[in-house]
Amino acid sequence: MGLFSLFRRKTFSHGIHPPVNKSQTAHIPIRRLPFPDRLVLPLGQHFGAPSEAIVHKGQEVVRGQPIAEAKGDMSVPIHAPASGIVKGIELVLTSRGFKEPAIIIEPYKASTQEVLWSEYPSSDHMDREQLLQAIKNTGLVGLGGAAFPAHFKKNVSFEKKVDTLVVNGSECEPFLTCDHRMMLEHPTCLIKGIRYAMKVTDTHKAIIGIEDNKMDAVRLLQNHLKDCDDISVQAVETKYPQGSEKMLIKSLLNREVPAGGLPADVGVIVNNVHTLTTLGKLLPTGEGLTERVITISGPAVKRPGNYWVPIGTTIGFIIDQVGHDGNIHEFIMGGPMMGPAVSSLDTPITKGCSGLLVLNEPLINEESKKIWPCIKCGRCLQACPMHLNPSQLGLLAAAAEYEEMAENYNLRHCFECGCCSYVCPSNIPLVQYFRIAKAINREKAA
């Protein structure tokens, strides 16, 4: 074994190294945005069945009050982010690209930031079922982007008999630093959240995986956990998509999640650090999820940083608050690799949104938008972390051979990380092709 191998960070094979662009915001403490004049709260902010509104037009609500209830096991409630008046339930355009029903709240002027409504706080004496219900009552979902109901994920993991909790602090998407700041500023809440998650999943070991471009967070958490034998902190290589569940499990534990399977199938549950920090903050107080931290960054932003933002705040209001250069912009909700581009300033921040990037559109070279034929260079094969053949999949997609893609070329292994599209010199939108193929195959199967 060579000297380099002895000191090499844990990682996975393939992947890419895009510019991280985190220096704008990583060093700035989290700040708070004021309440907007209008809050837009879509009922479908999470994976699973949409919530059902329990308020009506003209009703007064207070900050923290439940305004929509969960519909079934894979659903969560929604809480009022501010005290005010319900103006109605309307169809609004969301970051998913289509209109959905949403509760519209007009906050009172100078409304307090204090949460005025809470359930019974959780207790160390709660049994597992009570704790799961308490987690569900918070309305918490995966805050890393997937927006999977937090209580349901932990319930599935218990049925599979997991042995390890992996805490995802990688934050591999360029520009985003909200997870980094949460680890630095709220380590006690994170450790509380890890303890809750370990109790409810019956795991006896937790590993916090953090990319090695955030060594200040690694050292801080190691110091907080120096007397703990069951929670450890591990630095992993800074590489995209290190933050994918499958990749992080491979890096930390050398276990491979089967195609179409879950981390629980290999004895692991993965939770994002932002999710667990929020869990550690909400459960002891019995509060619901009313706000989250997002990264606001990009070359067009005058005051980039990480901000506490009430759920339902529109991007137009956010841009007015942080300032912009006044040019034509492209807005991305989340990170640039997997986040959707949005065109409407009325699009609201939802529970799963981790960032808002404001890119100066004139800087995008028109020539770079052209799509050219595949030149068989093989770069996409070298980049794909799942060791697929994106080039061949792209050719099959162009020929509408969608079933062939799934049956013989392992399309279901693809988790749409965007590595292939990023390295393609022909600008072929491979990920978009794969999403279309998956959607058509799902329709045929249904």
N, C-alpha and C positions, 0 to 999 in steps of 0.2 A: 504494500500500500504506500503510495507516494505521500510526501509531506503535505501537498495541497489537499489530498483526500481526508487527512486527519482533521483539518480545520474547516472543511467545506460545510456550509449550512445545509440542513435537511431540505430536500426539495423533491420535485417530480421531473420526469423527462419531458422534453420539448417545451412549448410555451414561448413567450416573447418578452422583450424588454422595451416597452414604449416609454417615452419621456414621462417622468412621474408628475411634474408640475405641481408639487405640493408645497413648495417653499413660500408661496404667497400667503398661506393660511395656517400652516402647521404650528407656527410659533405664537399665534394670536389667541388669547383666552376667549372662551365662548361669551358672546354678547347676547342681548335680548332685543327682539323686535317688538314694537307696540302692537296693540290690536288694530286690525284694519277696520274699515267702515262696513265690510261685508265678509262673512265667512261662508264658504261653500263646502258642504260635507257630503260627498257621494256616499250612497248606502253600500256600494260594493268596493270597499277599500282593502279587501283582503281576499286571499285564495279561499274559495268555498262559497256557500250561499250568502247573498247579500243580507245585511241587517234589515230590520223592518222598523220604520218610523213609529214612535209612540208619542209624538207631539203633533200639534196642529197649528195652522196659521194663526198668528196673533197671540200665541201662548208665550208667557214670560218664562225664561229659563235662567239658571245660575251656573256659573263656571263649575264644571265637574259633574253636572246632572246628566244621567242617562237620557238620551234623546232618541235612541234606536236600540232595539233589543236583538239578541242573537236568534237566528232561525236555524235550529238544529245544532248538531255537535260541531260541525266545521264552520262555525260562524262566531262572531264576537259582537258585543254592544258598541255603540258610539256614544261619546260624552261631549257635552257642550264645552267648547274651548274658551268661551267667554260668556259673561252674563249679558242678556239682551232679549230681543224679541224675535220669535220665529216669523220670518216674512213669507214662508211658504215652502212647498216641496215641488221642485221643478226639474226638468231635464237639462243637464249641463254637459258640456264637452269636457272630457277628462283626458289624461295623458295616454289612455289606452286607445284613443282615436275615435271613440264613438260616444254618443250621449247616454247618460245614465241618470236615474233619479237622485236628487240630492236635497238635503235640508239646508235652507238658507237662513242664516242668523244675522241680525243687525245688532252688533254689540252696543251697549250703552256707552256714551261718551265718558272718558276717564274711568272706565270699568277697572276694578281691582284685579291684580294678578293673583290674588289669593284664591285657592280652590275652596269653594263654599259648600260643596257636596261631596260626601265620601261614604263608603260602606264601612262595615266593621273591619278594622285592620286585621291582617293575618297574625297568627300566633304560632309560637314554636310547638304548641300542643295540638295543632291541627293534624288530622290524619291525612293520608294521601288524597282521598276523594275531596275532602274539604279544601285542601290546598289547590287542587286542580280547578275547583269551582271559583276559588278566590282569584286565580290567575285569569280565568275566563272573564270574570266580572270587571277586570281592569280594562278589557278591550285590547289587550296587548297582542301584537302580531310580530313576525320577524321584521326587525327594523333595518336589516341589511339589504333589503330590496325584494325578497321573495314574498313578504307579507302573509306568510303561512300562520294561521292561528296558533299562538304559543302554547296554549293548553292542549290542543289536539296533537301537536308534534310530540309533546312530552308523554302523552297517553300512548301513542303508537310505539314509542321507544320502550315503554314499560312492558308492553305485550311481547316485544321481541327479545327481552332480557338483555339489555345493553350493559356493558361493563365500564365504558369510558365516556366521559363528557368532554368533547373537544370545543373549546371556546375560541371562536374565530375572530382574531384581532388583526388579520392580515391587511385588510383594506387595500387591495391590490389595484383598484381602479385609479387611473390618473386623476389628479386634482382633488379627490375626496380626502378629507382629514377629520371628519366629524368623529369617527370611531377613535382616532388617535387622541383627540382632545378629551373625549369622554374618559378614556383610560387614565390620562394625566390628571384630570380635575376631579374625577369621582371614583377613585379606586375602591373606597369602602363600600359604595353601593354595588359596584361590580362584584366584589367578593360575596356580599350578601345574596345577590342574584344567583351566583354560582352555587351557593349553599342551598338555596331554594330548589334550583334545578336538580342538584344531586339528590336531594331528598325525594323529590317527586318521581324521579326516574330510577331510584334505587341504585345509582352508580356510586362507586367508592373511590374513583380516581378522576381527576379533571386535569386537562392540559390546555393552557392558554397559548395559542400559536400566533406569533407576531412577526411580521416581516422585519428584516434587519436594517431597514431604513428608519425604524422607530425604536432605536435602542434606549432612548430615554424612558419610554413606556415599559420596556422589558426590565430595566434596572429598578424602576419605581415599584412595579408589581412584585418583582423578586424580593425587594426589601419588605414589602407589606406581608409577604407570604413566607418569610424566612423561618417561621416556627411551624409551618404547615407541612405535613407529610403527604397529604392527599391531593394537593393542588400545586402544579408546577407551571413554570413559564418557559417556553421554548422559542428561540429565534429561528426563523426559517428564511430561506433565500428570498430576496425581493425579485419577484418575477410574476408576470401575469399569465394565467389566472390562479395564482396561489390561493386566493380567497374562495375559490369554488370548494364546496364540501368535499367532493371526491378527491380533488387535488390535495387539500390540506390533510385529509385522512391518510392519503398515500405518503405525504411528506413526513407526518408525525408518527404514524403507526405502521406504515408499510402494508396497509390493508387495502384491498381493491373492492369497491362497491360494484356489484354486478349490474349489467345493463338492465334498465327498467326497475332497478331495486332502490332501496333506501339505505342510508348509513346504518340504520338499526339492524339491517340484514348482516352486517359484519360487527355487530356489538357496539356501535357508536351512535351517539346523538351529537349533533353540531348545533350550537347556538352562537349567534353574533354577540360581540361584546356590548354593542349598543342596546340590544334586546335585554341582556341580563343586567346591565347597569340600570336600565329603566325598571326592570322587574324588582331589583333591590331598592329602588326609590319608591315605587308605588305600593307594594304589598304592606310594608310596615305602617302606612298611613291610610290604606283602604281607598286610595284615589284611583280615578280612571285616567286613561291616556288622553291628554288634552293638547299636548305639544311635543315636539321632538327637536333635536338639533340637526340642522342640515348645513352642508358646506355651500357657500355662495362664492363662486370664483369665475375666472375667465379673463381674457385680456380686455374686455369691455367694461369690467366692474371697477368702480372707483374705490369702494371700501370692502374688499373681499374679506372673508372670514367665516367663522362658524357661529351660527345664530340659533337661539331658541325661537322657534316659529310655531304659532298656534296652528293646529291642524285645520285645514280649510282656507288658509291664507292664499290669495291668488298671486301668481308670479308678477303680475303688473304692479301690485302694491309693494312686493319685495324689491323690485327693480327701482321703484321710486325712492325707497328707503336707503338702499346701498349706493345708489348713484350709478350712472352709465354714461358712455361717451356720446350718446345721441345719434349714433349711426344705425344702420340696418343690422339686426342681430339674428343669430340662430340660438334658440333656447333648447337645452337638453336637461331632462329631468333625471338626475342620477349621474352616473359616470359616462364618459365619452365612448366606452367600449360597448356597453350593453344598455345604456339609458336611451329612452325614446326621445326624439326631437318633437317639440310641440310648436304650434304656430299661434295659438291664442293666448293673449295676456290674461284672460279670465280663467285659465287652467289652474285648479287648486293644488296645493301641496297636500298629499295624502300620507297615511301612516307609513307606507313603505318607501317613501321618497327620501333618499339620503343626500341629495344635492341638487343645486340649480347652477348650471353652467351657462354663461352668456358669452357666446363666441362672435367675433366680428366677421360677419358673412362676407364682406368684400375681400377679406384676406384669403378666402378660399379660392384657389385658382380654378377657373372654369375648365381648363384643360384636364385638371385632375378628376373631374366628374365624369369624363367619358369612359365608356366601357369598351374594352378591346377583347379580341379572342384570346382564349387560354393559350399560353406559349409552352406549356408543359415544363415549367421551370422547377417544379417540385417544392417551392418554398412553403406552400400550404401543408404539405405532408410533414415537413420538418417542424412546423409550428404547432400543429394540432396536438393538444395534450392528451387526447383520447386515441391517438395513433390511427386515425381514420384517413381516408383518401378524399379530401374535399374536392380536388380537381375532378375526379370521376363522378362524385356525387353531383357536382355542378353541371357536368355534361348530361347526366341522367335527368336532372331537374329541368334543363333546357328542352329536353325531349319529352317532358311530361311522364317520365317513367318513375312515378312516385312509389309504386308498390315494390319495384325492383330495388329502389334505394333502401327501403325498409327491410326487405327480405334478405338481400345478398350483400348489402354494403353498410349495415349496422347504423342506419340513420338515427335510431333511438339512443345510441351512445352519445350523440351530439347534444351538448347543453348550451349551444349558441353563444359561446364566449366571444366570438368575433376575431380570434387570432388569424384565421385563414383570410378573412376579408382585409385585415390590417396589412398583411404581408403581400397580398396579391398585386403584382405590378400592372396587371391588366384592369384593375379596379372592378373586378367582377363581384357583385354583391352576394357572395356565397351564403352568408347567414340568412339573408332575406329569402333566397331560394329554398333553403332548408326549412324555414318557418312555414312557407307556403306548402311545401311537400308534407310536412307533419300535419298541418291543418286539414289538407285534403284527405290524407289517410285516416285521420280521426273521423271525418265526416262519413267516409265509406264504411268504417268500422261501426259507426253508430247506426 
